[in-house]
C-alpha cells in the first residue's frame, strides 16, 4: 500500500480551443479497467460526431492497468502527452477522454502535444482532487480513569475517534496515520501506565474534506 496518493473524488470537464479546434477533456474517477473502458465508450457515444476521442487511464496503486490512445491522431501526439500529465500530477485511479472537434487548421505535432496536454490540465482543474493517506484503526480499551489521557493524546496529535463505546469500560476506535502507529501505541501505554489494551484493526485510507475526516476501504 502507498503511504498516500492523489486521486479524483469528483470528475469534471474542461475545454480549450486551439486554431478553431475544440478540445474537451472529461475526467472520471475509476476503480477497475472495466469502469475505464465503459467510460470511454460512454464518451464515444456522447461525442459520436467528433473527429477524435483520445483517452488515458491508470488503474491500481501500482498502475497495473495503464493505457492511452491517440485515436487516429499522429502517433505520440495525444495519448502519451495525456498520460504524461497524469503521471506528472501523480494521480491514480483516473480516466480522461479528450474529444477533439477539428476546426480545419492543422496544428502540427508540437501543437497537438500542447493542446492535448493543456486540455487534460483544464479537465483536472475542473475536477475535485483529494489526497488519501494510509491509516490504521486502533481499538483502545481502558477504564474510566484512562479515558481522559487517551482523549488528550488523540487531540494533541489530531487523531480522529471513529467510534466510542461506554460500558463498564471505555472502547475507542482511533484512526491513526500508519507512520504514527508505534508512537501512538507507546504514548497510550505510558499515559495509562499500561492499563489500556490495544488491538490493531483494519487498514484503510482517509482524507480530510472540508474539515471532516472521510475514510475509504483499501
Secondary structure, 3 states (H helix, E strand, C coil): CCCEEEEEEECCEEEEEECCEEEEEEEEECCCHHHHHHHHHHHHHHCCCCCEEEEEEEECCCCCEEEEECCCCCCCCCHHHHHHHHHHHCEECEEEEEEEECCCCCCHHHHHHHHHHHHHHHHHHCCEEEEEEEEEEEEEEECCCCHHHHHHHHHHHCCEEEEEEECCCEEEEEEEEHHHHHHHHHHHHHHCCCCCEEEEEEEEEEEEECCEEEEEEC
